[in-house]
Amino acid sequence: MREKRVVIAGAGKIGRGYLAEVFQTGGYHITFLVHNPEQTQALRSQGSYIIFRGNREETGIEEVRIAGYDAYCTVTERQECLQAMMQAPYVLLPIYPAACADFGRMLAEVINERAVKNPEQTMDLILCVNFMRATQQLRQAILPWLNPEALSFFEQKVGISETLVNRLSVEPTEEMRKKDPLSLSAGYGEALCIDGDAIKGELPQSPWIDVRDHLPARFVYKIWNINMQHFAVALYGSYFGYRYVREATANPYVEQCVRHMAKQEAVRGIGYECGMSDEELERRLGADHWVTWTNPASNDSVARVVADMRRKLSKEDRVIGPALACLKGGKLPFFISRIAALAMLYENPQDATCVELHAILEREGVRGVLREFSGLSEADPQERQLMELIEDQYMALCR
């Protein structure tokens, strides 16, 4: 049996606040690949850190210590990073879309070498992301850098699988930071769901891992329903003057609009997209993460959840994606379209994407934002209908 090693490409909130616990609990040695040299040194010097995690009931806090890991900097220690990936059966990728290109080239170097030195050993790349079509993006980032002789190895021995990231990790409170400068705050969450069919080697083992069927449908459900609700709660929170997501969840009007009405529309769209009835979808995939966001100890800010609106308002992501699918499924996405309108009312001068959105809004109006951010076109009848609906919602909110 191969040594139980895992590389986590990134030491952010998902990598350190979720994946590290998932695999440490399973007995794996963890290596973090870190972009920031100062963070790399801090992780090494301290040797461990604490996740202040919600308990199963999300009513209190437990301390989980992560220790015994390695950490290498992708900027100053590239060879050490490559060597770590040469030895590991699993490379976890909690990355943003923009990072696919950089990691694609680095992964191709590893695959080229493994194809020569370890041609019989499998390598599994496990994406832990919240954006659509990540597998295709990563493949396209790797392929141009592969040697011809490594192509067969890549297709036969390298798996690219997707997961459902089922935990919210955020910045620690000041009290937590005083106890541990490297700490993170997190909800309890659920097990990491992995698409077992895409794994080429042995399935990773941990009490926090759940190999599931219907994972593509589950992923759509997560982005278009759970992530949609999270984004929506934050936008309603901003609209009503709240700073934290937990404050918005306590507002009965917000809960009704998001947890019930917008969810119903999303389920119709997801069912249309995945070929399931609303009832079948809820029976197989139904999950409610609302309680996670209500934890009184949560430090999850509105600004954090709303950030990166260019991605979150893109055509296939958490708002426009389910809204278009809902239209195709025969239901008017009244409440989801309001979420898009609320995004245009959100103001944060510290958020570059938000500043960009408002510049377009002032110059070209709501439809200009939807053309630029969401890729919608008046030439498509359903896209035009959605643009009109969002425009009407925006005007109503401005009154």
N, C-alpha and C positions, 0 to 999 in steps of 0.2 A: 504494500500500500504506500502511496506517495505521502510525503510529509504534509501535515495539515497547515498550509500557508495560504494567506490571502493578501493581496495588495489592494489598498483603497486609494484610488487616484483622486486625491483631494482630502483636505482636512477641515472641511466646512461643517455646517450644521448637520447635514445628512450623514456625511462620512464619519464624523467623530461622535455625533449625538444619537446615531441610530445603528448604522452598519457595524461600528466597532463593538457595540454590545451584542448584536446578533451573532457575530462570529467569535467573539471572545467567549461567549456562553457555550458555543459549540466546540471550544478547545483549539481554535486556530491561532497561529502566530500572525499578528497583524503588522503590515508595513504600510505606513502612510507616505504617499508622494505629495509633497507640499510645494506650492508655488512660492510662497513668501519665505525668504531666508530667516527672518527674525522669528516667525512662527515655528519653523523647523527647529531652530536652536532652543526655543522655549519648551517645545515638546520633549526634546532630548534631555535638557537640563532638569526638567521637573520629573520626568520618568513616569508620570501618571497624571490623570485628571479625573474630575468627578462629573458625572451626568446627574443633575438634580431632576429626577424623573417622577412624573405623576404616578400614583399607585393605580391599581387596576380599576378602582372606582372613580378615579380622577377627583378625589376629595382631599388628597394630601400628597406629600413629597417623600420619595425614597432617594437615597444616595447610592449610585452605582459607580464604582471606581474602575477605570480602564487603565491597565498597566501592562508592562512587558512587551511593548511594541517597539518597532524601529521607525525612524522618520528620515526621509531624504528629500532634499530640495531639487525640484525639476529644473531650476535655473542654474545652480552652481554644482550640482552633483548628478548630472545626467547619466553617467556611466553606472553609478550605484542604483539609480532608478531602473535602468535597463536590466541590470543584473538581478534585481529583486523580481522583476516580471519574468525573467528567464526561469526562475525557480518555482514560481507559484502556479498552481493549477487554475486559480481563479483571480481575475482582475476585476474589481468592482469600479464602476464608473459613475459616480454621482456628479455629473458635469452639466454645464449649460450648453445650449446649441453652439455658441461661438467657440467653445473649447474642443469641439469634435475634430476640427482640422488639426490642431496642435497635437492632441493625443493620438489622432489617426496616424500621423507620421511616426510618432514614437512607438506605437504598437506595431506598425509595419516593420520597423527595425528589429523588434523582438521576434516577430513571426518569421522574418527572413532568416534569423539566426537559429531559431528553434527548428525550422524546416530542415536545416543541415545537421544540427547537433542532436536533436531529440525528435526525430521524425515520427516516432510511434506514440509520443506523449500528447495528450489532448491539452487544449488551453481554452478556458471559457471566459469570455468577456461578458460581464453581467451589468447591464445598464440600470441605473437607479435614478430615473429622471421623471420630470413632470411635463414632457412635451411629446407631441405626436410624431410618429414615423422616425423615432430615434435610431432604430436598427438600420434603416436604409441610409440615414445620414452618416452613421459610423462606418458602414461598409464602403460608402463612397469616399470617405476620408482616408480609409486604409488602402484601397485597391491601387491608386496611382503610384504608391511607393513600394509595392511588392515586387520582388524579383520574379522573373518568369517561372523559375523552378519552385517558388514558394506558393504559387497559385493553387496547386493541387492540395498541398498541405493545409492551406487556408480553408478551402472548401470542405475538406474531409475531417480535419482535426480541430478546427477553431470554431467554437460555438459563440453566437451572439444572442443573448437572451434578454428579455425585458422583465421587469419586476413591478410590483406595486409597493411604493414607499408609503407605509401606513403609520408614520409617526411625525408629529410636528415638533421640530427643535428650533429654539430661538435663543437670543442673547440672554445671559443670566441677569438676575437682579443685582443691585450693588452689594447686597448682603452676601449673595452667592459668590460674587467676584472677589470679595474680601477673603472669603474662606479658600477660594481656589481661582487664581487669575485665568486659568485655562478652562474653567467650567462651562457647561452649557445647561440650559433649562429645556426640558422636553416633556411632552405628554407621554402617557403609557403606550398608546398606539396599539398596533396589532403585529402579528408575525409578518415577516417579509415574504410576500407571495412571489414565487419564481415560476417561470414558464419551463417546466421540466422537459417538455418535448424539444426545446432548443439547446439543452445542455449536451455537450459531446462527451464529457467525462463522467465521473461518478457524481451523483447529486450531492450538493453540500448538505451537511448535517448539523442541525442546531434546533433546540426547542423553539427558537424564534424564527424558524424557516418553515414555510408552508408551500408545498408544491401543489399547484392548482391546475385544473382544466379551464377552458374558456378564458384563458388569460387575455387574448386580444380584446374580447368583449369587456372583461373586467377593467382593462386599462382605459378603454373609452368611457366606461361608467365612472371611473375615478376622476378623469380629467373633466368630463362634461357634467358631472353631477357634484362630486365632493369638492373638487377644486373650484368649480363654478360657485358653489355655495360659500366657500371660504373667501373668495375674491369679493363676492356680493356683500357678505356681512361687513367686510372691511370698508367697502364703498358706502354702504348705508351708515356705517359708523362715522365716517368722515362727514357725511351729509348732516348727521345729527350732532356733530361736534364732539364725538368720543375720540379718545386717544388709543384705547386698547380694544382688540376684537372682543374680548370677554364682556366688555361693557355693552357692545352692540347686541350680543346674543341675549342679553337680559331685557331687551326692548321687545314687547309682544308683537308690535307691528312689524318689526324686522323679521322676527321668527316666522310670522305668518307669510310674509312676502317671499322669503327665501327658502326656509325649511319645508314649506308646504307647496306654495303656488309655483315658484320657479322650479322646484324639484319635479313637480308633476309634468311641466313642459319638457324638462330635460329627459325624463324617463321616456316620454313619447318619442323624442328625437333619437335617443340611444336605441330604443326598440326598433325604430325604422332602420337605423344604421346597421344594427346587428341581426336583423331579421327575427326579432322576438316580440311577443306581445308584452304589454305593460306588466301583466300578472306574472308571466314567465320570467321576465327580467328581474322583477323584485324578488321572486322566489329563489332564483339562482345567484343573483349578484347583490341583492339589496344590502346596503350598509348605511348606518347613520353615524356620522362623526361629530354631530352637534355637541354632544357632551364634552368632547375633547376641547372644544373652544370655549367652554364655559368655566373651566377650572379657575377658581379665584386666585390661584397662585401664578397663573400664566402671565408672562410678560410680552405676549405676542402683540406687536403694534400694528395699527392700521397702515402706517407708512410702509412697513416691511412687506405686508401682504399685497398691497396695491402696486408696489414697485415693478418695473419691467413691463409696462403696459403695451409696448409695441409687440412683445411676444404674446401677452395674455389676451390682446384684442385681435390677434391674427386669425385668419379664416378658419383654421382647423382647431383652434384652442378652446378654452373653457367657456367663452360667451358666444362668439359668432358661430362656432361649430355646432353646438346643440340648438341654437336658434334656427339655423338653416335646416338642420335635420328635422326639427319640429315642424317647420313649414312644409317640408316634403312629406312628413307623416300626417299632414292634414290638420294641424293644430296651430293656432296663432300664438307665437311666443311673446305674449304681452309682458310678462314679468321678467323674462330674460332680456328682452330689449331694453327694459328700464335699467338693467345693470350697465349696459353699454352707455346709456345716457348719463348715468351717475358717474361713470368713468370720465366723461367730458366735463363734469362739474368739479371733479377733484382737482385741487390745487396744492402743489408742493414745490416751491422754488428750489429746493435742494435736490429734486429728482429731475435729471436731464431729460428723460423721456416725457415726463409730464409737461415740462416747459416746451418741448418740441410739439407735443399734442396741441397745446393752447395756441401756439403760433400758427399752426395749420387751421385750427378752429376759427381764429380771428380772421384769417385770410380767406379761407375757402368754406367755412361752415362745417356742419356735422357731416355732410356727405364727403367733403374733402378729407376729413379724418378717416372715415370708413374706407375711402379709396386708398389712402396712403398706408394706414395701419392694418387694415383688415383685407385689403385686396378685393373689395367688393366693386361691382360694376353695374351701372344702370342698364346695360345692355342685356343682362340676365334678368328675366322677370321676377324670380324669387329673391334674388339679391336686391333688386330695386324695391320690392315690397318690404324687405327687411330694413333697408335704408330709410324708407318713408316712415316705418313704424318707430325706429330709433329717433328719427328727427322729431316726430310728434311727441315722443316721451320727453325728449330734451326740452322742447318748448313748454310742455306742461310743467316740468320741474322748475323752469325758470320764472314761471308766473308768480 
